[in-house]
Amino acid sequence: MPIPSTFVPAELNATSFDSLDPLFQSLLARPINSSGDLEAWLLDRSELSAAVSEGRARLYIAMTCNTDDAAAQSAYASYIEHVAPRLTPLYFELDKRLVHLAKSFPLGPRYTVLLRNAQADVEIFRPENVPLETQLAQLSQKYDQIAGAMTVFFDGQERTLPQMARYQEVTDRAQREAAWRATAERRLKDVGPINDIYDEMIRLRHQVATNAGFTNYVGFTFKAKHRFDYDPAACFRFHDGVEKAIVPLARALEAERKRLLAVDELRPWDLGVDVKGRAPLRPFEGGADMIAKSATAFARLDSRLSALFNQLGTGHERVASASDVGKVGLDLDSRKGKAPGGYQYMLDRSRKPFIFMNAAGMQRDVETIVHEAGHAFHSMLCNGEPLIEYRESPMEFAEVASMSMELLTMKHWGPQSSPEGGGARVREGRGGGGGGEGHPNSNGFPTFYDNPEDFRRACRQQLKNSVLLLPWIATIDAFQHWIYANPTHTREQRTQQWLALDARFGSSVSWRGLEHFKPHTWQRQLHLFNVPFYYIEYGIAQLGALQLWLQSLEHGDPAAIQNYINALSLGGSKPLPELFKAAGLTFDFGPEIVNRLADRVQAELAKYPE
């Protein structure tokens, strides 16, 4: 293991360009006379990059936790306007120097991925794109502010849109409809401003691509995202596989739902309610309860993952101001003024993970916390890697780390005789409600579902979601391919394309009388705005996660978890197919594997009848 770098001062203000610039200049001017010198240079560059990354992360976390905090908003806005644009050309110069030096001082196979990525970054860099990227970051922040401010006064109080989602599970159909309409009407108020933001984003991204010599943003972003191991044609094969194998399954499940609900037509507010009229699943109350119950699941699954999870926090924490960032590892509960969505952000210099989400006491929040914990595990398992470039992995595999946890923890959400056991040994005679009241099991360990029936419902929901997410992924990915291949399209053409994709991949529910809402449903997907083309990764990764889940079914949890840990510990030091191979997975997302996995999920669903 190389000697750790001490190049960056411990108290460096990594959000100040004046503090950072001398360190960049030092690296650019340092004499390099051997491969050893170059490796030491790379370690110092890595520590500087980690400091810069953490500086930005702290500002972003503070901003998203408090979108109504003017100081936090201003600090982040100032950074993306005045600091980030000045750092981009310096990183380009470092990459350019690395590529040049590696020709004189070969580094060996360990650095293959790093050099490949640096070469691509050098080839696409254009100085004129720096101010365009600044404008895009500003537009992204504006979208977050609009989305974070959306609330509805419903059922006697003001509620965030994530909190409104709970009403889609209540058994009163009229109340579900009222909640759905209230949320849709609220989103409709900002359709114009959000369209304005997206129009400008499309224009700027197309300009970025043409400046770099590409016909459109599709080719540019594939290279910028280092997608060396697949191309747009592979994405289209994924779309085809989903259309042929998953959409028929989804529509069959919807037909069964309609029959069990005994309704004349299935409506958008009929998709979340229990088909037997049972009360909504309420697996926890508040972030602290969610963390305690997650800890039980991880303790049952694997002691190593449990130890990592227990480092994150208790769930009582929140980021009330910028000074809290770095002191707490979690901000979980939904509240007004909090940006939508969920994420895990690694503080790269401190090497501490942070998890952000909008928990509202629903089953999907359970999926989110174990998902983001998977990202945290990935980061923590790579902590010993000295190069920041290898402490991060391609998103297509990073999402395997997170999505696998949704499936592998599933059997541990319910009652079990002990947390050390390997499976969910359900005590059939146990009564009581779901885990929402925080009752521990007989051994004192709190579980999400103390009631076996609720536990089976949660497992069925998770299995369905693992495949029913795929049509939405295909829709969003296909939408983006069309958007950026046709950058001069009109809003009407965009609407027609969205509706065509919905007809191809979407639900069979009736939108009778709701036609004015449907053309704008894409606006709720924040990835379209903040991380363009970052969505197919979820589809690729879900197929990987399902393969790992099959390993657990066929060979047991210990074998699957060992493969999981082996692969995650590699970080991003290997090409994408090799990372999949290290986990015992096939890197393929065409129709054949989609069909095979869909068949297996369908067979497993039969074990969890409604």
PLY file of the C-alpha trace (Angstrom):
ply
format ascii 1.0
element vertex 610
property float x
property float y
property float z
element edge 609
property int vertex1
property int vertex2
end_header
0.00 0.00 0.00
1.47 3.41 -0.95
2.29 5.88 1.82
-0.75 8.14 2.46
-0.50 11.63 1.03
0.04 14.65 3.28
-0.03 17.09 0.39
-3.27 18.87 1.32
-3.30 20.94 4.55
-5.70 19.55 7.15
-7.53 22.88 7.59
-7.81 23.72 3.88
-10.91 25.69 2.90
-11.84 23.50 -0.07
-14.64 25.80 -1.20
-12.26 28.72 -1.78
-10.58 28.95 -5.16
-7.78 31.08 -3.73
-6.98 28.29 -1.26
-7.14 25.54 -3.89
-5.33 27.15 -6.79
-1.78 26.99 -5.31
-2.16 23.25 -4.79
-3.27 22.73 -8.39
-0.38 24.86 -9.63
2.04 22.88 -7.50
0.91 19.63 -9.10
1.10 21.10 -12.58
4.66 22.34 -12.00
6.12 19.42 -10.04
9.03 17.65 -11.81
8.32 14.00 -12.60
11.33 11.84 -13.39
10.12 8.28 -12.86
7.09 6.05 -12.61
7.46 6.25 -8.83
7.30 10.04 -8.99
4.16 9.77 -11.10
2.49 7.41 -8.64
3.26 9.80 -5.75
1.89 12.65 -7.87
-1.32 10.68 -8.42
-1.74 10.15 -4.68
-1.39 13.87 -4.03
-3.78 14.69 -6.85
-6.23 12.18 -5.39
-6.15 13.81 -1.96
-6.70 17.24 -3.53
-9.64 15.89 -5.54
-11.08 14.36 -2.37
-10.86 17.70 -0.59
-12.55 19.50 -3.48
-15.27 16.84 -3.68
-15.98 17.08 0.03
-16.10 20.87 -0.08
-18.79 20.76 -2.75
-20.60 17.89 -1.01
-20.92 19.87 2.21
-22.49 22.80 0.38
-24.84 20.53 -1.60
-25.99 18.63 1.47
-26.72 21.84 3.37
-28.61 23.22 0.37
-30.80 20.16 -0.24
-31.59 19.68 3.45
-32.82 23.27 3.69
-33.98 24.67 0.36
-35.56 27.58 2.22
-32.29 28.54 3.94
-31.11 31.61 2.03
-27.54 31.33 3.31
-27.23 27.66 2.28
-28.70 28.40 -1.14
-26.39 31.37 -1.63
-23.28 29.44 -0.59
-23.97 26.64 -3.06
-24.96 29.07 -5.81
-21.78 31.06 -5.26
-19.68 27.91 -5.45
-21.14 26.67 -8.72
-20.89 30.15 -10.22
-17.48 31.29 -9.00
-15.44 28.25 -7.93
-16.44 25.13 -9.90
-16.00 26.81 -13.31
-12.46 27.86 -12.42
-11.55 24.37 -11.23
-12.74 22.59 -14.38
-9.87 23.81 -16.61
-7.38 22.97 -13.89
-8.64 19.40 -13.78
-8.32 19.30 -17.54
-4.69 20.39 -17.27
-4.04 17.70 -14.66
-5.63 15.05 -16.89
-3.69 16.25 -19.88
-0.45 16.11 -17.92
-1.26 12.63 -16.63
-1.92 11.29 -20.12
1.33 12.85 -21.36
3.45 11.63 -18.42
2.08 8.08 -18.60
3.55 7.76 -22.08
7.04 8.42 -20.69
6.64 6.64 -17.36
4.40 3.55 -17.75
2.27 2.84 -14.71
1.23 -0.77 -15.20
-2.15 -2.52 -15.37
-3.44 -1.15 -12.04
-3.91 2.23 -13.69
-5.64 1.06 -16.88
-9.11 2.29 -15.93
-7.83 5.59 -14.55
-5.84 6.36 -17.69
-8.68 5.31 -20.01
-11.04 7.70 -18.23
-8.52 10.55 -18.18
-7.90 10.15 -21.91
-11.62 10.43 -22.62
-11.96 13.50 -20.42
-9.07 15.20 -22.20
-10.59 14.47 -25.60
-13.99 16.00 -24.82
-12.90 19.02 -22.78
-13.62 22.43 -24.29
-13.04 25.70 -22.37
-16.17 27.23 -23.86
-18.26 24.53 -22.16
-17.25 25.58 -18.66
-19.69 28.53 -18.40
-22.41 26.35 -19.96
-21.96 23.73 -17.25
-22.25 26.51 -14.68
-25.55 27.60 -16.18
-26.77 23.99 -16.12
-25.87 23.63 -12.44
-27.77 26.83 -11.69
-30.82 25.55 -13.55
-30.62 22.28 -11.61
-30.62 24.19 -8.34
-33.64 26.17 -9.55
-35.52 22.93 -10.28
-34.73 21.65 -6.77
-36.04 24.87 -5.25
-39.32 24.65 -7.19
-39.80 20.97 -6.33
-38.81 21.45 -2.69
-41.40 24.20 -2.26
-44.32 22.04 -3.45
-46.78 21.39 -0.64
-50.49 20.62 -0.42
-52.96 21.57 2.30
-54.77 18.28 2.80
-56.58 16.51 5.61
-56.23 19.52 7.87
-52.59 20.42 7.43
-49.86 21.40 4.99
-48.02 18.36 3.63
-45.04 17.74 1.36
-45.60 15.67 -1.78
-43.67 12.69 -0.32
-46.00 12.84 2.68
-49.01 12.93 0.34
-47.92 9.59 -1.12
-49.13 7.87 2.04
-52.70 8.55 1.03
-52.34 6.32 -2.03
-52.37 3.36 0.35
-55.51 4.19 2.34
-58.53 1.96 1.77
-60.98 4.86 1.26
-61.03 5.21 -2.53
-62.53 8.69 -2.44
-59.76 9.91 -0.16
-57.11 8.35 -2.41
-58.58 10.09 -5.40
-58.77 13.42 -3.58
-55.13 13.11 -2.51
-54.01 12.11 -6.01
-55.87 15.04 -7.58
-54.54 17.50 -5.01
-50.98 16.41 -5.71
-51.47 16.45 -9.49
-53.06 19.91 -9.36
-50.12 21.17 -7.31
-47.62 19.83 -9.83
-49.66 21.38 -12.63
-49.06 24.87 -11.21
-45.34 24.63 -11.97
-45.54 22.87 -15.34
-44.66 26.09 -17.18
-41.60 27.07 -15.10
-40.30 23.49 -15.15
-40.74 23.30 -18.93
-38.81 26.55 -19.20
-35.96 25.06 -17.19
-35.90 21.88 -19.26
-36.01 23.70 -22.58
-32.97 25.71 -21.57
-31.18 22.62 -20.28
-31.71 20.82 -23.59
-30.41 23.81 -25.53
-27.31 24.14 -23.36
-26.53 20.42 -23.37
-26.77 20.27 -27.14
-24.38 23.20 -27.35
-21.96 21.45 -24.99
-22.00 18.41 -27.27
-21.53 20.28 -30.54
-18.73 22.35 -29.02
-16.94 19.07 -28.30
-17.40 17.85 -31.87
-20.40 15.56 -31.37
-23.56 15.51 -33.46
-25.70 15.55 -30.34
-25.65 15.10 -26.59
-26.15 11.33 -26.80
-22.66 10.62 -28.10
-21.12 13.24 -25.85
-22.67 11.93 -22.67
-21.76 8.30 -23.39
-18.12 9.32 -23.57
-18.37 11.76 -20.66
-19.91 9.00 -18.50
-17.16 6.60 -19.58
-19.60 4.14 -21.10
-16.93 2.14 -22.86
-18.57 -1.24 -22.35
-21.95 -0.63 -24.03
-23.52 1.74 -26.54
-26.97 3.20 -27.36
-27.85 0.06 -29.32
-27.47 -1.96 -26.12
-29.89 0.43 -24.41
-32.41 -0.15 -27.20
-32.06 -3.91 -26.65
-32.90 -3.32 -23.01
-35.99 -1.35 -24.05
-37.06 -4.22 -26.30
-36.53 -6.79 -23.56
-38.62 -4.81 -21.12
-41.39 -4.32 -23.68
-41.55 -8.03 -24.47
-41.00 -9.59 -21.03
-41.94 -7.07 -18.35
-44.80 -5.01 -19.79
-47.06 -8.07 -20.29
-46.29 -9.16 -16.71
-47.08 -5.68 -15.40
-50.36 -5.51 -17.24
-51.35 -8.99 -16.08
-50.72 -7.94 -12.49
-52.83 -4.83 -13.08
-55.67 -6.93 -14.50
-55.53 -9.10 -11.39
-55.55 -5.96 -9.23
-58.63 -4.66 -11.03
-60.41 -7.98 -10.49
-59.55 -8.15 -6.78
-60.53 -4.53 -6.18
-63.81 -5.19 -8.03
-63.68 -1.84 -9.85
-65.02 -1.07 -13.32
-61.74 0.50 -14.34
-58.35 0.81 -12.69
-57.43 4.43 -11.97
-54.07 6.05 -11.06
-55.09 6.14 -7.39
-55.77 2.38 -7.35
-52.16 1.22 -7.71
-50.93 1.55 -4.13
-53.86 0.32 -2.06
-54.02 -3.21 -0.73
-56.30 -5.30 -2.95
-57.95 -6.97 0.03
-58.77 -3.73 1.79
-56.20 -4.26 4.52
-54.72 -1.23 6.25
-51.64 0.31 4.61
-48.29 -1.13 5.57
-46.72 1.16 8.14
-43.35 -0.41 8.85
-42.00 2.38 11.09
-42.73 5.76 12.60
-39.95 8.28 12.10
-36.33 8.02 11.07
-35.00 6.66 14.37
-37.47 3.76 14.32
-36.58 3.06 10.69
-32.86 2.90 11.53
-33.39 0.57 14.49
-35.39 -1.85 12.37
-32.93 -1.65 9.49
-30.17 -2.52 11.94
-32.02 -5.73 12.82
-32.28 -6.70 9.15
-28.58 -6.12 8.54
-27.62 -7.96 11.72
-29.51 -10.99 10.42
-28.04 -10.71 6.95
-24.31 -10.35 7.67
-22.24 -9.20 10.64
-19.82 -7.21 8.45
-22.58 -5.20 6.81
-24.24 -4.76 10.19
-21.06 -3.22 11.61
-20.90 -0.77 8.71
-24.56 0.18 9.04
-24.22 0.87 12.74
-21.63 3.56 11.98
-24.15 5.71 10.09
-26.18 7.06 13.00
-29.39 6.58 14.95
-31.93 8.39 12.74
-32.52 11.17 15.24
-30.14 13.42 13.32
-30.93 16.17 10.84
-28.94 18.86 9.06
-30.42 22.02 10.51
-27.59 24.22 9.19
-24.37 23.99 7.20
-22.40 23.52 10.44
-24.08 20.13 10.95
-22.68 18.66 7.73
-19.94 16.19 8.54
-21.15 15.78 12.11
-24.19 13.67 11.27
-24.51 10.85 8.76
-28.27 10.92 8.24
-31.15 13.28 7.48
-34.18 11.08 6.94
-37.59 12.58 7.67
-39.63 14.50 5.09
-40.34 18.15 5.91
-41.18 21.38 4.15
-38.17 23.06 2.58
-36.33 19.80 1.91
-35.37 18.86 -1.65
-37.13 15.79 -3.12
-35.63 12.34 -3.50
-32.92 10.47 -1.69
-29.18 10.03 -2.09
-25.97 8.87 -0.47
-23.10 11.34 -0.72
-19.60 10.38 0.38
-17.52 13.02 2.11
-14.44 11.92 0.20
-11.72 13.38 2.36
-13.29 12.46 5.70
-14.35 9.18 4.09
-17.72 9.39 5.82
-21.02 8.58 4.05
-24.12 10.74 4.36
-27.67 9.54 3.61
-30.48 11.91 2.65
-34.09 10.87 2.15
-37.72 11.93 2.65
-39.14 9.21 4.89
-42.89 9.26 5.38
-43.43 5.91 7.16
-44.10 3.84 4.03
-42.78 0.52 2.75
-41.01 2.29 -0.08
-39.01 4.17 2.57
-37.73 0.81 3.80
-36.56 0.13 0.26
-34.91 3.55 0.13
-32.97 3.26 3.39
-31.53 -0.18 2.59
-30.82 1.03 -0.98
-28.87 4.06 0.21
-27.17 1.92 2.86
-25.90 -0.24 0.00
-24.27 2.83 -1.53
-22.75 3.65 1.85
-21.38 0.09 2.15
-19.80 0.47 -1.27
-18.05 3.66 -0.22
-16.98 2.26 3.15
-15.64 -0.99 1.69
-13.43 1.10 -0.60
-12.08 3.32 2.16
-8.66 1.67 2.08
-8.16 2.56 -1.59
-5.74 5.53 -1.80
-6.98 6.80 -5.17
-10.30 8.63 -5.12
-10.85 7.62 -8.74
-11.00 3.99 -7.58
-13.11 4.68 -4.50
-15.88 5.46 -6.97
-17.32 2.89 -9.37
-19.37 3.12 -12.57
-23.00 3.87 -11.78
-24.10 0.69 -13.53
-22.33 -1.26 -10.78
-22.76 1.26 -7.96
-26.50 0.67 -8.27
-25.99 -3.09 -7.98
-24.54 -2.35 -4.54
-27.72 -0.55 -3.51
-30.44 -2.48 -5.32
-29.08 -5.79 -4.06
-29.72 -4.69 -0.50
-33.42 -4.19 -1.25
-33.69 -7.83 -2.30
-31.22 -9.45 0.10
-32.58 -7.77 3.25
-36.17 -8.56 2.25
-36.32 -11.93 4.01
-35.14 -10.23 7.21
-37.85 -7.57 7.49
-40.22 -9.86 9.38
-40.37 -12.01 12.53
-37.53 -14.44 13.13
-36.28 -16.47 16.06
-32.91 -14.71 16.25
-31.03 -11.98 14.38
-28.16 -14.33 13.64
-30.28 -16.72 11.57
-30.01 -17.13 7.84
-33.64 -16.87 6.82
-36.94 -15.38 7.79
-38.46 -18.15 9.89
-41.96 -16.77 10.20
-43.93 -17.70 13.31
-47.32 -18.25 11.71
-49.36 -17.90 14.87
-48.12 -14.42 15.75
-50.75 -11.70 15.84
-50.52 -7.94 16.00
-50.08 -5.21 13.49
-47.21 -4.26 11.21
-43.93 -3.05 12.62
-45.00 0.58 12.56
-45.48 0.84 16.33
-41.88 -0.08 17.03
-42.61 -3.34 18.88
-39.55 -5.60 19.14
-39.72 -9.28 18.36
-39.50 -11.84 21.16
-35.73 -11.43 21.40
-35.87 -7.67 21.81
-34.89 -6.78 18.24
-37.29 -4.34 16.50
-38.56 -5.57 13.15
-40.40 -3.81 10.35
-43.14 -6.44 10.33
-44.09 -8.34 13.44
-47.18 -9.73 11.71
-46.42 -12.58 9.24
-49.21 -11.49 6.90
-47.86 -7.95 6.66
-44.38 -9.36 6.16
-45.54 -11.44 3.19
-47.30 -8.39 1.74
-44.06 -6.39 1.98
-42.08 -9.17 0.29
-44.60 -9.39 -2.53
-44.48 -5.64 -2.98
-40.68 -5.68 -3.10
-40.57 -8.47 -5.66
-43.13 -6.72 -7.83
-41.25 -3.44 -7.61
-38.00 -5.13 -8.60
-39.41 -5.79 -12.06
-42.17 -3.18 -12.35
-39.55 -0.44 -12.05
-38.03 -1.61 -15.33
-40.74 -0.21 -17.66
-40.38 3.22 -16.05
-36.59 3.02 -16.47
-37.04 2.09 -20.13
-39.49 4.97 -20.57
-37.18 7.57 -19.04
-34.13 6.28 -20.92
-35.93 6.11 -24.27
-37.35 9.59 -23.62
-33.86 10.99 -23.09
-32.49 9.31 -26.20
-35.26 10.95 -28.23
-34.93 14.33 -26.48
-31.23 14.72 -27.21
-31.33 13.14 -30.67
-33.99 15.74 -31.53
-32.83 18.82 -29.61
-34.89 21.33 -31.60
-38.22 19.62 -30.90
-41.25 21.63 -29.79
-43.06 21.13 -26.52
-45.97 19.59 -28.39
-43.64 17.09 -30.07
-42.13 16.30 -26.67
-45.58 15.66 -25.28
-46.49 13.35 -28.15
-43.25 11.40 -27.72
-43.90 11.03 -24.00
-47.43 9.77 -24.61
-46.16 7.31 -27.25
-43.61 5.90 -24.80
-46.28 5.67 -22.14
-48.41 3.64 -24.53
-45.45 1.35 -25.15
-44.23 0.86 -21.58
-46.80 2.43 -19.28
-49.59 1.27 -17.05
-52.97 0.10 -18.33
-54.87 2.36 -15.90
-57.59 4.65 -17.19
-56.83 8.37 -17.40
-60.37 9.24 -18.40
-60.98 12.84 -17.36
-57.35 13.21 -16.34
-55.88 13.72 -19.79
-54.56 17.18 -18.92
-52.29 15.72 -16.22
-50.74 12.86 -18.18
-48.52 14.82 -20.61
-46.54 16.27 -17.71
-45.87 13.19 -15.57
-42.24 13.08 -16.70
-41.53 16.26 -14.75
-41.47 14.41 -11.44
-38.33 12.48 -12.48
-35.54 14.66 -11.14
-32.83 12.74 -13.01
-34.01 14.33 -16.26
-33.03 17.69 -14.85
-30.13 17.09 -12.48
-28.27 14.06 -13.89
-29.18 13.60 -17.57
-28.86 10.07 -18.97
-28.31 8.75 -15.46
-31.20 6.29 -15.46
-30.40 3.30 -17.66
-27.87 2.48 -14.94
-30.77 1.50 -12.69
-32.02 -0.98 -15.27
-28.62 -2.55 -15.83
-28.03 -2.70 -12.10
-31.46 -4.12 -11.32
-30.72 -7.07 -13.57
-27.43 -7.51 -11.71
-29.17 -7.25 -8.34
-31.75 -9.84 -9.37
-28.93 -12.19 -10.36
-27.32 -11.72 -6.94
-30.68 -12.38 -5.29
-30.91 -15.64 -7.27
-27.49 -16.57 -5.90
-28.87 -16.14 -2.38
-31.84 -18.36 -3.20
-29.78 -21.07 -4.83
-26.57 -20.97 -2.76
-27.53 -19.12 0.44
-26.94 -15.63 1.82
-23.29 -16.21 2.83
-22.21 -17.01 -0.73
-24.11 -14.07 -2.22
-22.83 -11.62 0.41
-19.25 -12.79 -0.04
-19.51 -12.13 -3.78
-21.10 -8.78 -2.98
-18.29 -7.74 -0.66
-15.57 -9.03 -2.99
-16.91 -6.97 -5.89
-17.67 -3.81 -3.90
-14.18 -3.81 -2.43
-12.78 -3.34 -5.95
-14.43 0.07 -6.19
-13.89 1.35 -9.71
-10.49 -0.20 -10.29
-11.75 -2.65 -12.94
-13.81 -2.29 -16.12
-17.55 -2.76 -15.73
-17.76 -6.37 -17.03
-15.03 -7.40 -14.58
-16.86 -5.84 -11.64
-19.96 -7.85 -12.57
-17.84 -10.98 -12.92
-16.30 -10.45 -9.48
-19.81 -10.62 -8.03
-20.59 -13.76 -10.04
-22.90 -11.82 -12.39
-23.33 -11.70 -16.15
-22.93 -8.28 -17.72
-25.84 -8.43 -20.13
-29.10 -6.50 -20.26
-30.68 -7.71 -23.47
-34.03 -9.46 -23.98
-32.80 -12.94 -23.07
-31.67 -12.14 -19.54
-34.63 -9.82 -18.94
-36.99 -12.63 -19.86
-35.19 -15.21 -17.70
-35.22 -13.00 -14.62
-38.85 -11.97 -15.17
-39.87 -15.64 -15.27
-38.06 -16.32 -11.97
-39.60 -13.34 -10.23
-43.04 -14.41 -11.42
-42.44 -17.89 -9.98
-41.32 -16.44 -6.65
-44.36 -14.15 -6.51
-46.52 -17.28 -6.37
-45.00 -17.95 -2.93
-46.44 -14.65 -1.67
-50.09 -14.75 -2.75
-52.35 -11.76 -2.20
0 1
1 2
2 3
3 4
4 5
5 6
6 7
7 8
8 9
9 10
10 11
11 12
12 13
13 14
14 15
15 16
16 17
17 18
18 19
19 20
20 21
21 22
22 23
23 24
24 25
25 26
26 27
27 28
28 29
29 30
30 31
31 32
32 33
33 34
34 35
35 36
36 37
37 38
38 39
39 40
40 41
41 42
42 43
43 44
44 45
45 46
46 47
47 48
48 49
49 50
50 51
51 52
52 53
53 54
54 55
55 56
56 57
57 58
58 59
59 60
60 61
61 62
62 63
63 64
64 65
65 66
66 67
67 68
68 69
69 70
70 71
71 72
72 73
73 74
74 75
75 76
76 77
77 78
78 79
79 80
80 81
81 82
82 83
83 84
84 85
85 86
86 87
87 88
88 89
89 90
90 91
91 92
92 93
93 94
94 95
95 96
96 97
97 98
98 99
99 100
100 101
101 102
102 103
103 104
104 105
105 106
106 107
107 108
108 109
109 110
110 111
111 112
112 113
113 114
114 115
115 116
116 117
117 118
118 119
119 120
120 121
121 122
122 123
123 124
124 125
125 126
126 127
127 128
128 129
129 130
130 131
131 132
132 133
133 134
134 135
135 136
136 137
137 138
138 139
139 140
140 141
141 142
142 143
143 144
144 145
145 146
146 147
147 148
148 149
149 150
150 151
151 152
152 153
153 154
154 155
155 156
156 157
157 158
158 159
159 160
160 161
161 162
162 163
163 164
164 165
165 166
166 167
167 168
168 169
169 170
170 171
171 172
172 173
173 174
174 175
175 176
176 177
177 178
178 179
179 180
180 181
181 182
182 183
183 184
184 185
185 186
186 187
187 188
188 189
189 190
190 191
191 192
192 193
193 194
194 195
195 196
196 197
197 198
198 199
199 200
200 201
201 202
202 203
203 204
204 205
205 206
206 207
207 208
208 209
209 210
210 211
211 212
212 213
213 214
214 215
215 216
216 217
217 218
218 219
219 220
220 221
221 222
222 223
223 224
224 225
225 226
226 227
227 228
228 229
229 230
230 231
231 232
232 233
233 234
234 235
235 236
236 237
237 238
238 239
239 240
240 241
241 242
242 243
243 244
244 245
245 246
246 247
247 248
248 249
249 250
250 251
251 252
252 253
253 254
254 255
255 256
256 257
257 258
258 259
259 260
260 261
261 262
262 263
263 264
264 265
265 266
266 267
267 268
268 269
269 270
270 271
271 272
272 273
273 274
274 275
275 276
276 277
277 278
278 279
279 280
280 281
281 282
282 283
283 284
284 285
285 286
286 287
287 288
288 289
289 290
290 291
291 292
292 293
293 294
294 295
295 296
296 297
297 298
298 299
299 300
300 301
301 302
302 303
303 304
304 305
305 306
306 307
307 308
308 309
309 310
310 311
311 312
312 313
313 314
314 315
315 316
316 317
317 318
318 319
319 320
320 321
321 322
322 323
323 324
324 325
325 326
326 327
327 328
328 329
329 330
330 331
331 332
332 333
333 334
334 335
335 336
336 337
337 338
338 339
339 340
340 341
341 342
342 343
343 344
344 345
345 346
346 347
347 348
348 349
349 350
350 351
351 352
352 353
353 354
354 355
355 356
356 357
357 358
358 359
359 360
360 361
361 362
362 363
363 364
364 365
365 366
366 367
367 368
368 369
369 370
370 371
371 372
372 373
373 374
374 375
375 376
376 377
377 378
378 379
379 380
380 381
381 382
382 383
383 384
384 385
385 386
386 387
387 388
388 389
389 390
390 391
391 392
392 393
393 394
394 395
395 396
396 397
397 398
398 399
399 400
400 401
401 402
402 403
403 404
404 405
405 406
406 407
407 408
408 409
409 410
410 411
411 412
412 413
413 414
414 415
415 416
416 417
417 418
418 419
419 420
420 421
421 422
422 423
423 424
424 425
425 426
426 427
427 428
428 429
429 430
430 431
431 432
432 433
433 434
434 435
435 436
436 437
437 438
438 439
439 440
440 441
441 442
442 443
443 444
444 445
445 446
446 447
447 448
448 449
449 450
450 451
451 452
452 453
453 454
454 455
455 456
456 457
457 458
458 459
459 460
460 461
461 462
462 463
463 464
464 465
465 466
466 467
467 468
468 469
469 470
470 471
471 472
472 473
473 474
474 475
475 476
476 477
477 478
478 479
479 480
480 481
481 482
482 483
483 484
484 485
485 486
486 487
487 488
488 489
489 490
490 491
491 492
492 493
493 494
494 495
495 496
496 497
497 498
498 499
499 500
500 501
501 502
502 503
503 504
504 505
505 506
506 507
507 508
508 509
509 510
510 511
511 512
512 513
513 514
514 515
515 516
516 517
517 518
518 519
519 520
520 521
521 522
522 523
523 524
524 525
525 526
526 527
527 528
528 529
529 530
530 531
531 532
532 533
533 534
534 535
535 536
536 537
537 538
538 539
539 540
540 541
541 542
542 543
543 544
544 545
545 546
546 547
547 548
548 549
549 550
550 551
551 552
552 553
553 554
554 555
555 556
556 557
557 558
558 559
559 560
560 561
561 562
562 563
563 564
564 565
565 566
566 567
567 568
568 569
569 570
570 571
571 572
572 573
573 574
574 575
575 576
576 577
577 578
578 579
579 580
580 581
581 582
582 583
583 584
584 585
585 586
586 587
587 588
588 589
589 590
590 591
591 592
592 593
593 594
594 595
595 596
596 597
597 598
598 599
599 600
600 601
601 602
602 603
603 604
604 605
605 606
606 607
607 608
608 609
